C-alpha cells in the first residue's frame, strides 16, 4: 500500500569521553598527563532520494541512530568520530516534531540535504587540565550526549497541476493519455490508492508535472476513508483540474460532484479554493443524448463560467478536447507563481533541547553577572562560538530565552561582564 506518513525515533551520536592517562616512558620519570580527547558523535542527516516515492520503508524500521564517538586514548590519541547516519527520504517530505506537529524542515526546493540532529562533542582528555598547581589531573571531561527526537514524516506530492474528482471519473485515463505516467486503468468502483505523476509536454518546449490525486469521497476532509492521506497531496499544486463524469455513467450529477469536491477542499484547507481551477467534463464518448435534455457540458458552463472558471468538454479515451484543456492549464500556470509551496521552519531543535533544564542567573558583583546551569552547558556543548553562525545562534538564544531580559532586571548595563559557563563576555546593548 502507498504510505505517505510515518513516525520514527531519531538520535545523533554521543560524544566520546576524554581519557585519563599519564606518560610512562623509560628515562622520563615525571611524564605529564597525556589522555586524549573523545571523538565527536555522528550527525543524523536527512537526504532526498529522488528514486523514492513512498515512506513505506519507515513502516518497517522506526529507530535511527548515528554512531557514538570513541573514547580518547593514551599518548594524546584522539578518539575516532562516530559515523554520520544519512536517512534517505522522498523529495517533498515534510518533517514535523511528533508532539506539536510543528515543521522542522521541508525536504523540497533546494533543500536536498540537512543535518537534523548534531552529534555530541567529545570530552577533553586530562592533558587539557594540567596547571602549575595541578600537574597530574586525574579527571577528564565526559562526552556531550547526542540529541534525540520523535518526528513525523509526511510526504506531499510536488506537482504543478492536480487532478481532483470522485473515483472512476477518468483521472487515471486522462493522465495516461497526456503524459508519461502509466497508471493501472480499469472500470474500478473503488479508488486508486496512490498518486501518479506524469510530465505533460506541449509544443514550444513547454512542460509541467500533473498529479492524479486519488479519488475523494464525501467526508474526506473530516478524515473519512483515506481523505487526509489524499488531500495533503493537493497542498503544493498550483492549478486544480476538476474532472467530472459528464455522461453520468455512474448515475452521478456532475454539478453536485463539483460542489461536494469543493466542500472537501474547503474543509481541509479553505485556501485551496483560491487556486486557479478549470473543470473538465469527461466521458463525452459515452454520453447518449436524451430528447429534450440539456447538453451536460453547457449545463456546467452555465453555472461555472460566470464565476470565471472555464469548462472543457473532453473524452480522455478518444482525446477529444484534451489539447485545448492542456493549453488552458499551461496558460493558468504561466500566470501563477512558478514556485511550489515550501513549508517554513517552525520548530527550533537546538532551542527546545535545553528549555526544561535548570538555569541560574545571578549578579556576582558590581559589573559582573553569571549565567550557569545544565541548560546553558548543554547549549554551548552543541554550539561552535568560533564560527559566525554559532555565535549568532548563541546571541539569539540569550535573547529568545529571556536571559538578557532577566540580566537587565538585575542591573546589567553596557560594558558589564557576563560570565557564561566559565567564559566571559562584555555586554553591548
LINVEN-V917701 format. One record per helix or strand of 3 or more residues. SS is the DSSP state (a for helix, b for strand). FROM is the first residue (numbers start at 1). TO is the last residue. Records with the same first field share a line. If there is no record, write none. Layout:
BEGIN
SS=FROM-TO, FROM-TO
END
This chain:
BEGIN
b=5-11, 44-48, 63-65, 85-89, 93-97, 103-107, 113-117, 148-155, 161-164, 196-202, 206-212, 239-245, 276-282, 311-313, 360-365, 368-372, 417-420, 423-426
a=57-60, 126-129, 171-178, 220-222, 227-234, 254-268, 270-274, 284-286, 296-307, 322-334, 349-352, 374-381, 388-400, 403-409
END
